[in-house]
Amino acid sequence: MNAHFQTIVSDLDGTLLKNHLEVTENTRLILHAAQQKGIELVIATGRPFQLIKKYMDELPFVNYFILNNGAAVYSRIKNDYLFQLSFYLMKYLG
């Protein structure tokens, strides 16, 4: 079977981040190679925007970030949120 991947979605903690909460050079190279082949990369994390800025700098080829356990989606391309669940709505869905 020859599968063609269009998107790779990955968590940070325990997945991309291993030792000392750092992205290894090998991981960075593999992800960049995937992006160069046209695969869209997405980081999904429970962390808020403020706590992923470091990783955004380390992975400049990742364009989309699912944040706050899915309550927000940020686009580096648009430099803005594509989706953001309000605190008040979360309270009622909770």
Secondary structure as UniProt FT lines:
FT   STRAND          7..11
FT   TURN            14..16
FT   HELIX           19..21
FT   HELIX           25..36
FT   TURN            37..38
FT   STRAND          40..44
FT   HELIX           49..51
FT   HELIX           53..58
FT   TURN            60..61
FT   STRAND          64..67
FT   HELIX           68..70
FT   STRAND          72..75
FT   TURN            76..79
FT   STRAND          80..84
FT   HELIX           87..93
//
